[in-house]
Amino acid sequence: MKLSDILKLSMNSLSHRGLRSWLTILGIIIGVAAVVAMLSIGNGMTDSVESSMSGLGADIITVSPGYTMAEGRESGFGDRQMPGPGGGDRMMFPFEEQEDDSDDPILTDDDIEAIEEVQGVVAVSGLISGQGELTYLAQTSRVTIEGINPESWSEITTLSLESGSFISESDGNSVVVGYNVANEMFDEILEVNTQIKIEGKTFKIIGILEESGTGTFGGDDRTVFMSKTAATNIIDDVDSGEYSSIEVKIEDADHYEEISALIESALYDSRRVDEESQDFTVTSSASMAETMAETMQTLSFFFIGIAAISLLVGAIGIANTMFMSVMERTRLIGILKSLGSKNSEILKLFLTESGIIGFMGGVMGVFLGLIFVGFISSMGLSFMNMGPMASSSSIAVVSPDLIVFALVFSTAIGIVSGLIPARTASRLQVVEAMRSD
């Protein structure tokens, strides 16, 4: 029997079974659609996290006042923000109010000097963080203010300029603004050399940052950077020589754990504390990236598990249909064998039929999965637009490799599901098959 004859017989059998064939194919369609949708969403989430985390700098370590423990967080710095690499608000921690603010843990120049002595540290920069009102042409908007040390900050920051320049030591009344501040907060777009007022004081914009998409609710894109001297005069409750956080650039991001431990040890000595009385927290972008990668991997396995269950149900449907087909066509099998067809040809006939079911289900499942992915992306981005992921990449990513994998896998599922019924058909004896009703 020629291959073309096998294909014709298989297609003819599927067409004659009509609704039963389509119901069997539907099981594969749903399974493949689930595979495409789940893996696409998993890939999209992974890409979004990697894109967001790459902007933070893997070689950056942040020291914050207050200590985070496994059971909770003890801190006395109220609702201050914990800046991340490059500046800008990263996250907010609500803490219990303290009756005596003098007991709040703070970071000082002594801490910076201690960190600078640690082996593997390239640059150290203290940051002053706060909120303030920015006024331009009678319009006012609240922004995040970051006071920086221009010299060390230029070595540490991962942010890029869209226009203008970074702040230098001599730029006492100059600022660099985030992308959203310049382009979205006011009716008129802010440009380099524009005069603005922050908390009633006049500043000149000398630089505008590229859109970064990092940080909670806009992060760096909604931040104004100025010298720490200028920030001290604007932000309340911050004295000279005190910092909201300290950023540290290290030589080798692969050794962030060892260097973080050395920084903690240096701060123990500098602040005269131990593990029990620790009043600071050392975090790194690399550790955050590893944690997020592990989370995404777990989610991907979960998605794959759901899709695998759907495909298993579809495979059982194919096996059931093929067994029914063998029972219904026993006489036909006997006729084919009496005409000289070999067992291997009967086997190929039924395997081809089940493979076609798998392939057709795969093609339709891919299209259904793409439609579902498009719907999820369009709906999901509107909900995630406030987060750090939405501005950098799609919520779902469909790769050509995934489509090819789905088609090959669905066809393989069809062939494997039809293997036992096909072997049963090929081993039927001619006399028994011809005697069948």
RONU-433016 format. One record per residue (C-alpha): residue in three letters; x, y, z; residue number from 0; chain. Coordinates in Angstrom, 3 decimals, padded with zeros to 6 digits. Each point is the difference from the previous one (the first is absolute). Layout:
# RONU-433016
ALA | X | Y | Z | NUM | A
...
***
This chain:
# RONU-433016
MET | 000.000 | 000.000 | 000.000 | 0 | A
LYS | 001.424 | 003.380 | -001.036 | 1 | A
LEU | 000.302 | 002.939 | 002.368 | 2 | A
SER | -002.536 | 001.909 | -002.074 | 3 | A
ASP | -002.489 | -002.863 | 000.412 | 4 | A
ILE | 000.574 | -000.013 | 003.756 | 5 | A
LEU | -000.654 | 003.759 | 000.165 | 6 | A
LYS | -003.189 | -000.308 | -002.093 | 7 | A
LEU | -001.374 | -002.831 | 002.144 | 8 | A
SER | 000.836 | 001.905 | 003.202 | 9 | A
MET | -001.661 | 003.233 | -001.147 | 10 | A
ASN | -003.014 | -001.934 | -001.289 | 11 | A
SER | -000.401 | -001.730 | 003.363 | 12 | A
LEU | 000.196 | 003.288 | 001.915 | 13 | A
SER | -002.521 | 001.696 | -002.268 | 14 | A
HIS | -002.484 | -002.868 | 000.327 | 15 | A
ARG | 000.175 | 000.086 | 003.802 | 16 | A
GLY | -000.927 | 003.698 | -000.131 | 17 | A
LEU | -001.007 | 001.306 | 003.436 | 18 | A
ARG | 001.983 | -002.647 | 001.883 | 19 | A
SER | 003.195 | 001.016 | -001.817 | 20 | A
TRP | -000.574 | 003.671 | 000.761 | 21 | A
LEU | -000.688 | -000.689 | 003.666 | 22 | A
THR | 003.266 | -001.952 | 000.180 | 23 | A
ILE | 001.876 | 002.795 | -001.763 | 24 | A
LEU | -001.602 | 002.503 | 002.410 | 25 | A
GLY | 001.760 | -001.673 | 002.919 | 26 | A
ILE | 003.373 | 000.554 | -001.679 | 27 | A
ILE | -000.955 | 003.552 | -001.014 | 28 | A
ILE | -000.687 | 000.931 | 003.624 | 29 | A
GLY | 003.200 | -001.676 | 001.186 | 30 | A
VAL | 002.231 | 001.665 | -002.588 | 31 | A
ALA | -001.677 | 003.384 | 000.549 | 32 | A
ALA | 000.734 | -000.378 | 003.708 | 33 | A
VAL | 003.649 | -000.850 | -000.736 | 34 | A
VAL | 000.457 | 003.012 | -002.302 | 35 | A
ALA | -001.797 | 002.405 | 002.332 | 36 | A
MET | 001.611 | -001.178 | 003.236 | 37 | A
LEU | 003.556 | -000.158 | -001.333 | 38 | A
SER | -000.403 | 003.348 | -001.789 | 39 | A
ILE | -001.184 | 001.672 | 003.185 | 40 | A
GLY | 002.828 | -001.651 | 001.940 | 41 | A
ASN | 002.585 | 001.195 | -002.553 | 42 | A
GLY | -001.493 | 003.485 | 000.010 | 43 | A
MET | 000.099 | 000.263 | 003.775 | 44 | A
THR | 003.603 | -001.236 | 000.068 | 45 | A
ASP | 001.059 | 002.493 | -002.685 | 46 | A
SER | -001.785 | 002.818 | 001.839 | 47 | A
VAL | 001.749 | -000.772 | 003.264 | 48 | A
GLU | 003.402 | -000.369 | -001.671 | 49 | A
SER | -000.509 | 003.284 | -001.850 | 50 | A
SER | -000.980 | 001.804 | 003.188 | 51 | A
MET | 002.789 | -001.509 | 002.076 | 52 | A
SER | 002.661 | 000.672 | -002.646 | 53 | A
GLY | -000.618 | 003.707 | 000.444 | 54 | A
LEU | 000.860 | -000.199 | 003.697 | 55 | A
GLY | 003.602 | -001.110 | -000.444 | 56 | A
ALA | 001.187 | -003.421 | 001.174 | 57 | A
ASP | 003.138 | 001.535 | 001.523 | 58 | A
ILE | -001.891 | 002.375 | 002.297 | 59 | A
ILE | -000.547 | -000.587 | 003.721 | 60 | A
THR | -002.330 | 002.201 | 002.044 | 61 | A
VAL | 000.271 | 000.676 | 003.726 | 62 | A
SER | -003.191 | 001.241 | 001.683 | 63 | A
PRO | -000.735 | 001.047 | 003.596 | 64 | A
GLY | -002.112 | -002.489 | 001.937 | 65 | A
TYR | 000.330 | -003.764 | 000.079 | 66 | A
THR | -002.049 | -002.602 | -001.865 | 67 | A
MET | -000.371 | -003.361 | 001.747 | 68 | A
ALA | -001.637 | -003.254 | -001.094 | 69 | A
GLU | -002.963 | 000.556 | 002.348 | 70 | A
GLY | -000.560 | 003.616 | -000.977 | 71 | A
ARG | 001.659 | 003.373 | -000.178 | 72 | A
GLU | 001.211 | 002.103 | 002.860 | 73 | A
SER | 000.727 | 003.567 | -000.830 | 74 | A
GLY | -000.442 | 003.456 | 001.304 | 75 | A
PHE | 000.239 | 002.075 | -003.137 | 76 | A
GLY | -003.748 | 000.345 | -000.388 | 77 | A
ASP | -001.320 | -000.157 | -003.532 | 78 | A
ARG | 003.207 | 000.951 | -001.744 | 79 | A
GLN | 000.666 | -001.482 | -003.396 | 80 | A
MET | 002.737 | -002.494 | -000.668 | 81 | A
PRO | 001.794 | 001.231 | -003.143 | 82 | A
GLY | 001.427 | -002.454 | -002.445 | 83 | A
PRO | 002.976 | 000.196 | -002.349 | 84 | A
GLY | 000.012 | 003.187 | -001.986 | 85 | A
GLY | -002.260 | 001.792 | 002.442 | 86 | A
GLY | -003.757 | 000.296 | 000.051 | 87 | A
ASP | -002.562 | -001.599 | 002.237 | 88 | A
ARG | -000.017 | -003.771 | -000.218 | 89 | A
MET | -002.520 | -001.047 | 002.649 | 90 | A
MET | -001.804 | 001.238 | 003.076 | 91 | A
PHE | 000.028 | -001.708 | 003.388 | 92 | A
PRO | -002.683 | 000.963 | 002.529 | 93 | A
PHE | 001.394 | -000.049 | 003.514 | 94 | A
GLU | -001.351 | 000.814 | 003.419 | 95 | A
GLU | 000.459 | 003.607 | 000.988 | 96 | A
GLN | 002.590 | 000.658 | 002.680 | 97 | A
GLU | -000.713 | 002.384 | 002.801 | 98 | A
ASP | 003.596 | 001.189 | 000.048 | 99 | A
ASP | 001.452 | 000.662 | -003.442 | 100 | A
SER | 003.438 | 000.395 | 001.518 | 101 | A
ASP | 000.221 | -003.779 | 000.233 | 102 | A
ASP | -000.446 | -000.433 | -003.749 | 103 | A
PRO | 002.967 | -001.782 | -001.619 | 104 | A
ILE | 001.879 | 002.202 | -002.448 | 105 | A
LEU | 002.943 | -000.380 | -002.371 | 106 | A
THR | 002.894 | 002.411 | 000.276 | 107 | A
ASP | 003.361 | 000.949 | -001.501 | 108 | A
ASP | 001.646 | -002.451 | 002.426 | 109 | A
ASP | -001.883 | -002.840 | -001.682 | 110 | A
ILE | 001.147 | 001.146 | -003.441 | 111 | A
GLU | 003.611 | 000.130 | 001.174 | 112 | A
ALA | -000.279 | -003.512 | 001.451 | 113 | A
ILE | -001.455 | -001.395 | -003.238 | 114 | A
GLU | 002.699 | 001.688 | -002.106 | 115 | A
GLU | 002.623 | -002.063 | 001.849 | 116 | A
VAL | -001.621 | -003.311 | -000.994 | 117 | A
GLN | 001.902 | -002.039 | -002.593 | 118 | A
GLY | -001.840 | -000.253 | -003.310 | 119 | A
VAL | -001.816 | 003.323 | 000.354 | 120 | A
VAL | 000.482 | 002.361 | -002.954 | 121 | A
ALA | -002.152 | 003.004 | 000.931 | 122 | A
VAL | -002.329 | 001.068 | 002.815 | 123 | A
SER | -002.721 | 002.647 | -000.152 | 124 | A
GLY | -002.356 | 001.217 | 002.706 | 125 | A
LEU | -003.546 | 000.913 | -001.068 | 126 | A
ILE | -002.549 | 002.300 | 001.572 | 127 | A
SER | -003.573 | -000.890 | -000.919 | 128 | A
GLY | -003.242 | 001.878 | 000.480 | 129 | A
GLN | -003.051 | 001.551 | -001.605 | 130 | A
GLY | -000.575 | 003.529 | -001.206 | 131 | A
GLU | -002.230 | 002.185 | -002.150 | 132 | A
LEU | 001.306 | 000.958 | -003.434 | 133 | A
THR | -001.550 | 003.119 | -001.545 | 134 | A
TYR | 000.149 | 001.030 | -003.654 | 135 | A
LEU | -002.190 | 002.650 | -001.686 | 136 | A
ALA | -002.500 | 000.059 | 002.866 | 137 | A
GLN | -000.348 | -003.793 | -000.052 | 138 | A
THR | 001.124 | -002.048 | 002.993 | 139 | A
SER | 000.753 | -003.702 | 000.279 | 140 | A
ARG | 001.454 | -002.086 | 002.792 | 141 | A
VAL | 003.280 | -001.756 | -000.863 | 142 | A
THR | 002.667 | -002.121 | 001.633 | 143 | A
ILE | 003.170 | 001.897 | 000.831 | 144 | A
GLU | 003.397 | -001.689 | 000.098 | 145 | A
GLY | 003.000 | 001.796 | 001.453 | 146 | A
ILE | 003.211 | -001.475 | -001.399 | 147 | A
ASN | 003.736 | 000.361 | 000.116 | 148 | A
PRO | 000.623 | 000.908 | -003.687 | 149 | A
GLU | 003.511 | -001.428 | -000.176 | 150 | A
SER | -000.696 | -003.471 | 001.405 | 151 | A
TRP | -003.566 | -000.200 | -001.352 | 152 | A
SER | 001.229 | 000.310 | -003.590 | 153 | A
GLU | 002.073 | -003.166 | 000.537 | 154 | A
ILE | -002.876 | -001.960 | 001.536 | 155 | A
THR | -003.170 | 000.966 | -001.844 | 156 | A
THR | -001.387 | -002.254 | -002.732 | 157 | A
LEU | -002.208 | 002.763 | -001.381 | 158 | A
SER | 000.587 | 001.535 | -003.427 | 159 | A
LEU | -000.549 | 003.543 | -001.224 | 160 | A
GLU | -002.421 | 000.858 | -002.771 | 161 | A
SER | 001.388 | 003.522 | -000.200 | 162 | A
GLY | 002.257 | 002.358 | 001.946 | 163 | A
SER | 002.565 | -001.105 | 002.567 | 164 | A
PHE | 000.319 | -001.400 | 003.501 | 165 | A
ILE | 000.504 | 002.211 | 003.036 | 166 | A
SER | 003.546 | 001.031 | 000.858 | 167 | A
GLU | 001.432 | 001.165 | 003.317 | 168 | A
SER | -000.469 | 003.637 | -000.998 | 169 | A
ASP | -003.677 | -000.350 | -000.950 | 170 | A
GLY | -001.562 | 001.126 | 003.254 | 171 | A
ASN | -003.275 | 001.199 | -001.497 | 172 | A
SER | -000.252 | -002.485 | -002.865 | 173 | A
VAL | -002.084 | -003.159 | -000.254 | 174 | A
VAL | -000.426 | -003.065 | -002.190 | 175 | A
VAL | -003.604 | -001.111 | -000.440 | 176 | A
GLY | -001.566 | -003.349 | -000.886 | 177 | A
TYR | -001.775 | -000.667 | -003.285 | 178 | A
ASN | -003.528 | 000.271 | 001.415 | 179 | A
VAL | 000.789 | 003.227 | 001.807 | 180 | A
ALA | 001.175 | 001.597 | -003.241 | 181 | A
ASN | -002.590 | -001.417 | -002.384 | 182 | A
GLU | -003.202 | -000.935 | 001.815 | 183 | A
MET | -000.549 | 001.935 | 003.209 | 184 | A
PHE | -000.690 | 003.411 | -001.502 | 185 | A
ASP | -001.860 | 001.412 | -002.976 | 186 | A
GLU | 003.277 | 001.359 | -001.357 | 187 | A
ILE | 002.970 | -002.329 | -000.516 | 188 | A
LEU | 003.007 | 000.857 | 002.162 | 189 | A
GLU | 003.252 | 000.435 | -001.910 | 190 | A
VAL | 003.648 | 000.517 | 000.879 | 191 | A
ASN | 000.640 | 003.501 | 001.471 | 192 | A
THR | -003.652 | 000.300 | 001.112 | 193 | A
GLN | -000.451 | 001.802 | 003.324 | 194 | A
ILE | -002.161 | -001.789 | 002.572 | 195 | A
LYS | -000.813 | 000.436 | 003.684 | 196 | A
ILE | 000.236 | -002.740 | 002.597 | 197 | A
GLU | -001.436 | 000.841 | 003.414 | 198 | A
GLY | 000.221 | 003.674 | -000.943 | 199 | A
LYS | 003.678 | -000.098 | -001.019 | 200 | A
THR | 001.060 | 000.569 | -003.621 | 201 | A
PHE | 002.002 | -002.607 | -001.897 | 202 | A
LYS | 001.174 | -000.448 | -003.588 | 203 | A
ILE | -000.419 | -003.284 | -001.859 | 204 | A
ILE | 003.343 | -001.068 | -001.471 | 205 | A
GLY | -000.887 | -003.583 | -000.870 | 206 | A
ILE | -002.999 | -002.192 | -000.869 | 207 | A
LEU | 000.190 | -003.766 | 000.505 | 208 | A
GLU | -001.097 | -002.642 | -002.464 | 209 | A
GLU | -003.123 | -001.944 | 000.900 | 210 | A
SER | 001.082 | -002.859 | 002.253 | 211 | A
GLY | -003.241 | -001.626 | 001.138 | 212 | A
THR | 001.687 | -001.000 | 003.284 | 213 | A
GLY | -001.370 | 000.521 | 003.438 | 214 | A
THR | -003.475 | -000.074 | 001.481 | 215 | A
PHE | -002.536 | 002.337 | -001.613 | 216 | A
GLY | 002.526 | 001.507 | -002.356 | 217 | A
GLY | 003.049 | 000.007 | 002.280 | 218 | A
ASP | 002.924 | 001.783 | -001.604 | 219 | A
ASP | -002.245 | 001.408 | -002.735 | 220 | A
ARG | -001.810 | 002.090 | 002.639 | 221 | A
THR | 003.111 | 001.099 | 001.884 | 222 | A
VAL | 001.969 | 003.252 | 000.158 | 223 | A
PHE | 003.725 | -000.366 | 000.727 | 224 | A
MET | 002.006 | 002.825 | 001.594 | 225 | A
SER | 003.087 | 000.422 | 002.135 | 226 | A
LYS | -000.339 | -001.262 | 003.567 | 227 | A
THR | 000.709 | 003.528 | 001.303 | 228 | A
ALA | -002.989 | 001.371 | -001.909 | 229 | A
ALA | -002.159 | -002.957 | 001.041 | 230 | A
THR | 000.859 | 000.533 | 003.675 | 231 | A
ASN | -001.430 | 003.526 | -000.240 | 232 | A
ILE | -003.241 | -001.284 | -001.542 | 233 | A
ILE | -000.773 | -003.333 | 001.661 | 234 | A
ASP | -001.227 | 000.210 | 003.587 | 235 | A
ASP | 001.526 | -001.977 | 002.866 | 236 | A
VAL | 003.312 | -000.606 | -001.777 | 237 | A
ASP | 003.178 | 001.478 | 001.448 | 238 | A
SER | 003.352 | 000.432 | -001.672 | 239 | A
GLY | 001.983 | -003.222 | 000.116 | 240 | A
GLU | -003.104 | -002.202 | 000.241 | 241 | A
TYR | -001.255 | -002.254 | -002.811 | 242 | A
SER | -003.185 | -001.862 | -000.865 | 243 | A
SER | 002.078 | -002.752 | -001.616 | 244 | A
ILE | 003.480 | -000.780 | -001.247 | 245 | A
GLU | 000.727 | -001.522 | -003.398 | 246 | A
VAL | 003.137 | -002.051 | -000.572 | 247 | A
LYS | 001.523 | -001.028 | -003.325 | 248 | A
ILE | 002.075 | -003.179 | 000.200 | 249 | A
GLU | 002.709 | -001.420 | -002.259 | 250 | A
ASP | -001.568 | -003.374 | -000.745 | 251 | A
ALA | -003.755 | -000.638 | 000.093 | 252 | A
ASP | 000.663 | -003.755 | 000.232 | 253 | A
HIS | 001.433 | 000.514 | 003.505 | 254 | A
TYR | -002.787 | 002.194 | 001.339 | 255 | A
GLU | -000.712 | -002.385 | 002.891 | 256 | A
GLU | 003.579 | 000.116 | 001.308 | 257 | A
ILE | 000.260 | 003.780 | -000.403 | 258 | A
SER | -003.423 | 000.509 | 001.633 | 259 | A
ALA | 001.236 | -002.012 | 002.991 | 260 | A
LEU | 003.151 | 002.135 | 000.204 | 261 | A
ILE | -002.099 | 003.173 | -000.132 | 262 | A
GLU | -002.209 | -001.292 | 002.809 | 263 | A
SER | 003.078 | -000.817 | 002.082 | 264 | A
ALA | 001.441 | 003.488 | -000.588 | 265 | A
LEU | -003.294 | 001.622 | 001.005 | 266 | A
TYR | -000.193 | -002.143 | 003.139 | 267 | A
ASP | 003.279 | 001.568 | 001.099 | 268 | A
SER | -000.882 | 003.497 | -001.240 | 269 | A
ARG | -003.427 | 000.088 | 001.646 | 270 | A
ARG | 001.020 | -002.067 | 003.054 | 271 | A
VAL | -002.768 | -002.537 | -000.473 | 272 | A
ASP | -000.190 | -003.773 | -000.422 | 273 | A
GLU | -002.419 | -002.446 | -001.597 | 274 | A
GLU | -002.452 | 000.402 | 002.881 | 275 | A
SER | -000.045 | 003.803 | -000.059 | 276 | A
GLN | 000.557 | 000.513 | -003.736 | 277 | A
ASP | -001.666 | 003.228 | -001.184 | 278 | A
PHE | 000.768 | -000.053 | -003.728 | 279 | A
THR | -000.799 | -002.191 | -003.020 | 280 | A
VAL | 002.310 | -000.963 | -002.858 | 281 | A
THR | -001.718 | -000.982 | -003.249 | 282 | A
SER | 001.224 | -000.547 | -003.555 | 283 | A
SER | -001.577 | 000.043 | -003.442 | 284 | A
ALA | 001.664 | -003.322 | -000.788 | 285 | A
SER | -001.705 | -001.740 | 002.926 | 286 | A
MET | -003.329 | 001.551 | -000.974 | 287 | A
ALA | 000.489 | -001.203 | -003.576 | 288 | A
GLU | 000.783 | -003.540 | 001.198 | 289 | A
THR | -003.099 | -000.065 | 002.190 | 290 | A
MET | -002.213 | 001.235 | -002.833 | 291 | A
ALA | 001.544 | -002.490 | -002.430 | 292 | A
GLU | -000.768 | -002.864 | 002.396 | 293 | A
THR | -003.566 | 001.254 | 000.382 | 294 | A
MET | -000.469 | 000.219 | -003.764 | 295 | A
GLN | 001.416 | -003.492 | -000.432 | 296 | A
THR | -002.471 | -001.358 | 002.543 | 297 | A
LEU | -002.868 | 001.746 | -001.782 | 298 | A
SER | 001.168 | -001.392 | -003.340 | 299 | A
PHE | -000.024 | -003.559 | 001.391 | 300 | A
PHE | -003.475 | 000.637 | 001.367 | 301 | A
PHE | -001.190 | 001.220 | -003.407 | 302 | A
ILE | 001.585 | -002.990 | -001.735 | 303 | A
GLY | -001.733 | -002.334 | 002.460 | 304 | A
ILE | -003.409 | 001.480 | -000.787 | 305 | A
ALA | 000.640 | -000.277 | -003.741 | 306 | A
ALA | 001.259 | -003.584 | 000.388 | 307 | A
ILE | -003.244 | -001.014 | 001.683 | 308 | A
SER | -001.981 | 001.482 | -002.890 | 309 | A
LEU | 002.107 | -001.901 | -002.532 | 310 | A
LEU | -000.341 | -003.219 | 001.991 | 311 | A
VAL | -003.777 | 000.290 | -000.198 | 312 | A
GLY | 000.287 | 000.568 | -003.749 | 313 | A
ALA | 002.299 | -003.009 | -000.386 | 314 | A
ILE | -002.482 | -002.238 | 001.819 | 315 | A
GLY | -002.692 | 001.244 | -002.385 | 316 | A
ILE | 002.122 | -000.957 | -003.023 | 317 | A
ALA | 000.708 | -003.471 | 001.404 | 318 | A
ASN | -003.703 | -000.546 | 000.668 | 319 | A
THR | -000.948 | 001.121 | -003.509 | 320 | A
MET | 002.621 | -002.219 | -001.608 | 321 | A
PHE | -001.121 | -003.060 | 001.983 | 322 | A
MET | -003.562 | 000.664 | -001.166 | 323 | A
SER | 001.297 | 000.367 | -003.552 | 324 | A
VAL | 001.738 | -003.386 | 000.180 | 325 | A
MET | -003.192 | -001.659 | 001.247 | 326 | A
GLU | -002.119 | 001.631 | -002.722 | 327 | A
ARG | 002.405 | -000.869 | -002.806 | 328 | A
THR | 000.934 | -003.540 | 000.879 | 329 | A
ARG | -001.533 | -001.331 | -003.211 | 330 | A
LEU | 001.855 | 002.670 | -002.024 | 331 | A
ILE | 003.257 | -001.073 | 001.614 | 332 | A
GLY | -000.747 | -003.599 | -000.969 | 333 | A
ILE | -000.685 | 001.027 | -003.595 | 334 | A
LEU | 003.222 | 002.018 | -000.196 | 335 | A
LYS | 002.004 | -002.939 | 001.349 | 336 | A
SER | -001.670 | -002.420 | -002.405 | 337 | A
LEU | 001.041 | 002.306 | -002.841 | 338 | A
GLY | 003.624 | -000.254 | 001.086 | 339 | A
SER | 000.429 | 002.877 | 002.454 | 340 | A
LYS | 002.713 | -000.677 | 002.572 | 341 | A
ASN | -000.281 | 000.475 | 003.754 | 342 | A
SER | 002.413 | 002.951 | -000.269 | 343 | A
GLU | -002.268 | 001.696 | -002.537 | 344 | A
ILE | -003.056 | -000.408 | 002.237 | 345 | A
LEU | 002.070 | 001.416 | 002.849 | 346 | A
LYS | 001.024 | 002.993 | -002.126 | 347 | A
LEU | -003.636 | 000.560 | -001.028 | 348 | A
PHE | -001.246 | 000.411 | 003.564 | 349 | A
LEU | 003.073 | 001.914 | 001.178 | 350 | A
THR | -000.418 | 002.414 | -002.915 | 351 | A
GLU | -003.617 | 000.500 | 000.944 | 352 | A
SER | 000.785 | 000.752 | 003.632 | 353 | A
GLY | 002.942 | 002.204 | -001.076 | 354 | A
ILE | -002.321 | 002.037 | -002.236 | 355 | A
ILE | -002.349 | 000.497 | 002.952 | 356 | A
GLY | 002.926 | 001.240 | 002.087 | 357 | A
PHE | 001.320 | 002.269 | -002.743 | 358 | A
MET | -003.388 | 001.554 | -000.795 | 359 | A
GLY | -000.617 | 000.542 | 003.688 | 360 | A
GLY | 003.451 | 001.584 | 000.276 | 361 | A
VAL | -000.574 | 002.449 | -002.857 | 362 | A
MET | -003.383 | 001.109 | 001.319 | 363 | A
GLY | 001.316 | 000.038 | 003.559 | 364 | A
VAL | 002.841 | 002.313 | -000.974 | 365 | A
PHE | -002.437 | 002.456 | -001.588 | 366 | A
LEU | -002.289 | -000.146 | 003.037 | 367 | A
GLY | 002.996 | 000.453 | 002.288 | 368 | A
LEU | 001.179 | 003.048 | -001.964 | 369 | A
ILE | -003.455 | 001.552 | 000.243 | 370 | A
PHE | -000.059 | -000.640 | 003.739 | 371 | A
VAL | 003.513 | 001.412 | 000.429 | 372 | A
GLY | -000.959 | 003.143 | -001.911 | 373 | A
PHE | -003.054 | 000.460 | 002.194 | 374 | A
ILE | 001.956 | -000.548 | 003.212 | 375 | A
SER | 002.734 | 002.423 | -001.132 | 376 | A
SER | -002.425 | 002.779 | -000.889 | 377 | A
MET | -001.970 | -000.432 | 003.217 | 378 | A
GLY | 002.962 | -000.700 | 002.261 | 379 | A
LEU | 002.057 | 003.030 | -001.001 | 380 | A
SER | -002.833 | 002.332 | 000.976 | 381 | A
PHE | 000.022 | -001.499 | 003.505 | 382 | A
MET | 003.801 | -000.193 | 000.292 | 383 | A
ASN | 000.719 | 003.464 | -001.365 | 384 | A
MET | 000.639 | 001.297 | 003.511 | 385 | A
GLY | 002.694 | -002.581 | 000.714 | 386 | A
PRO | 003.671 | -000.193 | -000.982 | 387 | A
MET | -000.517 | -002.719 | -002.628 | 388 | A
ALA | -002.593 | 001.453 | -002.294 | 389 | A
SER | 002.098 | 002.699 | -001.590 | 390 | A
SER | 002.890 | -002.235 | -000.983 | 391 | A
SER | -001.495 | -003.009 | -001.772 | 392 | A
SER | -003.162 | -001.888 | -000.864 | 393 | A
ILE | -001.810 | -002.098 | 002.574 | 394 | A
ALA | 000.192 | -002.999 | -002.385 | 395 | A
VAL | 002.647 | -000.969 | -002.545 | 396 | A
VAL | -000.638 | -002.520 | -002.793 | 397 | A
SER | 003.150 | -001.281 | -001.685 | 398 | A
PRO | 000.179 | -001.940 | -003.312 | 399 | A
ASP | 001.715 | -002.816 | 001.901 | 400 | A
LEU | -003.035 | -000.301 | 002.253 | 401 | A
ILE | -002.352 | -000.302 | -002.983 | 402 | A
VAL | 002.174 | -002.676 | -001.639 | 403 | A
PHE | 000.261 | -001.843 | 003.315 | 404 | A
ALA | -003.792 | 000.084 | 000.450 | 405 | A
LEU | -000.617 | -001.450 | -003.467 | 406 | A
VAL | 002.644 | -002.711 | 000.299 | 407 | A
PHE | -001.071 | -000.888 | 003.516 | 408 | A
SER | -003.708 | -000.202 | -000.849 | 409 | A
THR | 000.746 | -002.233 | -003.005 | 410 | A
ALA | 002.204 | -002.205 | 002.164 | 411 | A
ILE | -002.744 | -000.184 | 002.639 | 412 | A
GLY | -002.432 | -001.128 | -002.707 | 413 | A
ILE | 002.344 | -002.710 | -001.308 | 414 | A
VAL | 000.872 | -001.303 | 003.464 | 415 | A
SER | -003.679 | -000.024 | 001.034 | 416 | A
GLY | -000.878 | -002.054 | -003.071 | 417 | A
LEU | 002.889 | -002.429 | 000.351 | 418 | A
ILE | -001.776 | -002.676 | 002.090 | 419 | A
PRO | -003.226 | 000.052 | -002.084 | 420 | A
ALA | 002.131 | -000.133 | -003.183 | 421 | A
ARG | 001.947 | -003.021 | 001.261 | 422 | A
THR | -003.278 | -001.674 | 000.937 | 423 | A
ALA | -001.310 | 000.578 | -003.525 | 424 | A
SER | 003.196 | -001.228 | -001.681 | 425 | A
ARG | -000.034 | -003.275 | 001.979 | 426 | A
LEU | -003.545 | -000.988 | -000.893 | 427 | A
GLN | -000.221 | -003.353 | -001.770 | 428 | A
VAL | -001.551 | 000.108 | -003.470 | 429 | A
VAL | -002.579 | -002.715 | 000.699 | 430 | A
GLU | -001.164 | 001.583 | 003.289 | 431 | A
ALA | -000.147 | 003.459 | -001.601 | 432 | A
MET | -002.047 | -001.254 | -002.994 | 433 | A
ARG | -002.465 | -001.785 | 002.319 | 434 | A
SER | -000.653 | 003.214 | 001.944 | 435 | A
ASP | -003.350 | 001.718 | -000.300 | 436 | A
***
